[in-house]
Amino acid sequence: MMKALVSLYVIAVAALLAAAVAIWRLQCESFGCMGVGVAWFAWVIGFVIALALGAFARSKATLLPGFGPASRVAWWLQLGTGACLVAAWVVKQVM
């Protein structure tokens, strides 16, 4: 069960990264880029859900040999991605 949870978390982080790249590359259409905003909002919801899953998976992954480092890397990758995107958003708001 725990192996599946850690694996699901690693897959969720990979999906979040792929979605972030895809949304970042979206072009604005009419209505003031509303579609891009909705996509980012959905991404943030997925990010928070994956973060909660990751916190639980990290606490249990130490019991499984080989899964601790994978969950740790995914955790820091997710946090780094979130921090970079928040920084990009702040810079865009200031300019």
Sequence and secondary structure as in RCSB ss.txt:
>XXXX:A:sequence
MMKALVSLYVIAVAALLAAAVAIWRLQCESFGCMGVGVAWFAWVIGFVIALALGAFARSKATLLPGFGPASRVAW
WLQLGTGACLVAAWVVKQVM
>XXXX:A:secstr
 HHHHHHHHHHHHHHHHHHHHHHHT    HHHHHHHHHHHHHHHHHHHHHHHHHHHHHHHHTTSTTHHHHHHHHH
HHHHHHHHHHHHHHHHHHH 
